[in-house]
Amino acid sequence: MAIVINIDVMLAKRKMSVTELSERVGITMANLSILKNGKAKAIRFSTLEAICKALDCQPGDILEYKSDENTLK
């Protein structure tokens, strides 16, 4: 996957648990886990905004692009 989700990094920096983030954002632990593990196919801007607000960060702190080594141009 070319997009890496760094929620774990931000949770550690903010000393916040996944449970606390789930409660603040208003999404289930299951959906947050899917997002954290890079299994999500999409994220709503409203969810991204809520995560950024809860973690006091920018979208770029959570989402990172890494090119696939196997991708040919």
DRENPAPA-78536 format. One line per 8 residues: number of its first residue (from 0); their letters; for each residue y, x, z of N, C-alpha, C, O. Coordinates in pm, whole numbers, plus 32768, in hexadecimal, padded with zeros to 4 digits. Example, Ala and Ser with C-alpha at 12.3 -4.5 7.8 and 13.67 -1.06 7.14 Angstrom:
BEGIN
0	as	7DC7/8527/830C/7E3E/84CE/830C/7EB6/8528/830C/7EB4/8590/834E; 7F1F/8505/82C4/7F96/8557/82CA/8003/850A/8313/8072/853D/8324 $
//
This chain:
BEGIN
0	maivinid	7F8A/8055/8000/8000/8000/8000/807C/8059/8000/8081/80BC/8049; 80DD/8037/7FB0/8155/8087/7FA3/81BC/8069/8010/8211/80BD/802D; 81B7/7FF4/804D/8214/7FD1/80B8/81CD/7FE1/813D/8165/7FA4/8155; 8207/8033/8193/81CE/804E/8217/8220/8003/827F/829B/8005/827A; 81DD/7FC1/82DC/821F/7F76/8346/821F/7FCB/83C4/81B5/7FF3/83F4; 8295/7FE6/83FA/82A3/803E/846E/82C7/7FF2/84ED/8315/8024/853E; 8290/7F7C/84FF/82B0/7F2F/8577/8280/7F78/85F4/82C5/7F77/865A; 820C/7FB6/85EF/81D8/7FFF/8664/8239/806C/8691/824C/8081/8709 $
8	vmlakrkm	8274/80B1/8631/82D4/811C/8650/834C/80E2/869A/8378/8119/86FF; 8381/8073/8666/83F6/8035/86A4/83D4/7FFA/872C/8425/7FFF/8788; 835C/7FC2/8739/8332/7F8C/87BC/832E/7FFD/8823/835B/7FEC/8894; 82F9/806F/87FD/82F2/80E1/8858/837E/8113/887D/8399/8131/88F1; 83D7/811B/881A/8460/8148/8834/84A9/80EA/8893/84F9/8116/88E5; 848D/8069/8886/84D0/8004/88D9/8483/7FE5/8959/84AE/7F93/89AB; 840F/8027/8969/83BA/800E/89DF/839E/7F79/89EF/83AC/7F40/8A5C; 8375/7F3B/8980/835A/7EAC/897D/82C9/7E95/8955/8293/7EDE/8902 $
16	svtelser	828B/7E32/8990/8200/7E12/896E/81FC/7DB5/88F5/825F/7D74/88D3; 818A/7DB0/88B6/8175/7D55/8845/8185/7CC4/8874/81BD/7C70/882D; 8153/7CA8/88EB/815E/7C21/8923/81F0/7BF9/8934/8216/7B89/8912; 8241/7C53/8969/82CF/7C36/897D/8315/7C20/88F7/8365/7BC3/88EA; 82F6/7C73/8894/8332/7C62/880F/8308/7BDC/87D4/835B/7B95/879B; 828B/7BB9/87E1/8259/7B3A/87AE/82A5/7AC5/87EA/82CB/7A68/87A4; 82BB/7ACA/886D/8304/7A5F/88B2/8396/7A59/8886/83CC/79ED/8870; 83D6/7ACD/887A/8463/7AD1/8852/8479/7AA1/87C3/84DB/7A5D/87A5 $
24	vgitmanl	841C/7AC4/876C/842B/7AA2/86DE/83FB/7A14/86C2/842D/79D2/8667; 839A/79E6/8710/8366/7960/86FC/82F8/7959/8693/82E9/78F3/864F; 82AB/79C5/8686/8238/79C3/862D/81BB/79DF/8680/81C2/7A1A/86EC; 814A/79B6/864D/80CE/79C8/8697/80A6/7A5B/869B/80CF/7AAB/8647; 8056/7A7C/86FF/8022/7B04/870A/7FCE/7B25/868E/7FD0/7B97/865E; 7F85/7AC3/865B/7F31/7ADA/85E5/7F86/7AFF/856D/7F67/7B5E/8525; 7FF2/7AB5/8556/804A/7AD4/84E3/8091/7B59/84F5/80A4/7BA3/8495; 80B9/7B78/856F/80FA/7BF8/8589/8097/7C6A/8573/80BC/7CD4/8540 $
32	silkngka	801B/7C55/859A/7FB2/7CBA/8585/7F9A/7CD2/84F1/7F8A/7D45/84C6; 7F96/7C68/84A3/7F85/7C74/8411/7FF7/7CC5/83D6/7FE1/7D1C/8381; 806F/7CAA/8403/80E4/7CF3/83D2/80DE/7D85/83FE/80F4/7DE0/83AD; 80C1/7D9D/847C/80BA/7E25/84B2/8054/7E7B/846C/806A/7EF2/8455; 7FE4/7E40/8449/7F76/7E8B/840D/7F81/7E98/8375/7F26/7ECC/8335; 7FEF/7E6A/833D/8004/7E79/82AE/7FB1/7E1B/8258/7FA0/7E33/81E0; 7F7C/7DB1/8292/7F28/7D53/8248/7F78/7CDF/820C/7F44/7C93/81BB; 7FF6/7CD3/8234/804B/7C65/8203/8070/7C7C/8171/8089/7CEE/8148 $
40	kairfstl	8074/7C11/8124/809C/7C18/8097/8131/7C03/8087/816C/7C28/8021; 8171/7BC6/80ED/8200/7BA8/80E6/8235/7B96/8173/81E9/7B86/81D3; 82B9/7B99/817F/82FB/7B7C/81FE/8379/7B2C/81DE/83C5/7B50/8183; 838F/7AC3/8228/8409/7A73/8215/8480/7AC2/824A/8476/7B0B/82AD; 84F1/7AB1/8207/856A/7AF4/8235/858F/7AC5/82C1/85C1/7B14/8311; 8576/7A47/82E0/8596/7A14/8366/8540/7A59/83D0/856F/7A75/843E; 84C2/7A76/83AF/846B/7ABE/840C/8498/7B4E/841A/849D/7B83/8489; 84B9/7B8E/83AB/84EA/7C18/83AF/856A/7C1F/8400/857D/7C7C/8450 $
48	eaickald	85C3/7BBF/83ED/8640/7BBB/8438/8625/7BAD/84CE/8664/7BF0/8520; 85C8/7B55/84F2/85A7/7B40/857F/856A/7BBE/85BE/8588/7BDF/8630; 8516/7C03/8572/84D9/7C80/85A4/8546/7CE9/85B8/8549/7D2E/861E; 85A0/7CF5/8556/860D/7D57/8561/8667/7D37/85D8/8694/7D91/861F; 8681/7CB7/85ED/86D5/7C8E/865E/8690/7CB0/86E2/86CF/7CE5/873D; 860F/7C91/86ED/85C4/7CAA/8768/85B8/7D3F/8785/85BC/7D69/87F9; 85A9/7D90/871D/8597/7E21/872E/861A/7E6F/8722/861C/7EE9/8732; 8688/7E27/8706/870B/7E66/86F4/8702/7ED9/8691/8720/7F4C/86B1 $
56	cqpgdile	86D7/7EB6/8616/86C5/7F1C/85AF/86E9/7EE3/8526/870D/7E6E/8519; 86DF/7F37/84C2/86F8/7F10/8437/8673/7EFB/83EF/860E/7F32/841A; 8671/7EAD/8382/85F4/7E9A/8337/85B4/7F1F/830C/853A/7F2B/830A; 8606/7F81/82EB/85D3/8003/82C2/858D/804F/8332/8543/80AE/8318; 85A6/8026/83AF/855E/8064/841F/84D0/802F/8427/8478/8070/8460; 84B9/7FBA/83EE/8436/7F78/83F3/83E8/7F8A/8372/836F/7FA3/8375; 842B/7F7F/8302/83EA/7F88/827F/8407/800F/8240/8479/803D/823E; 839F/804E/820C/83AC/80D1/81CC/835C/80D1/814B/82EB/80A0/8146 $
64	yksdentl	8396/8108/80E2/8351/8114/8062/8313/819E/8056/8357/8203/8068; 8293/81A1/8036/824E/821F/8018/8206/820C/7F94/81B9/81AE/7F84; 821F/8265/7F36/81DF/8257/7EB4/814A/8274/7EBF/811F/82CB/7F0A; 80FD/822A/7E73/806D/8240/7E6F/8051/82BA/7E18/8087/82C6/7DAA; 7FFE/8313/7E49/7FDD/838C/7DFD/7F8C/836C/7D80/7F8B/83B8/7D20; 7F47/82FB/7D83/7EF2/82D6/7D12/7F3A/8286/7CA7/7F00/8268/7C3F; 7FB9/8265/7CBF/8005/8217/7C60/8036/826F/7BED/8076/82D5/7C05; 8017/8248/7B73/8046/8293/7AFF/80C3/8250/7AC8/80D0/81D6/7AC9 $
72	k	8120/82A3/7A9A/819B/826C/7A61/8196/826F/79CB/81F6/8245/798A $
//
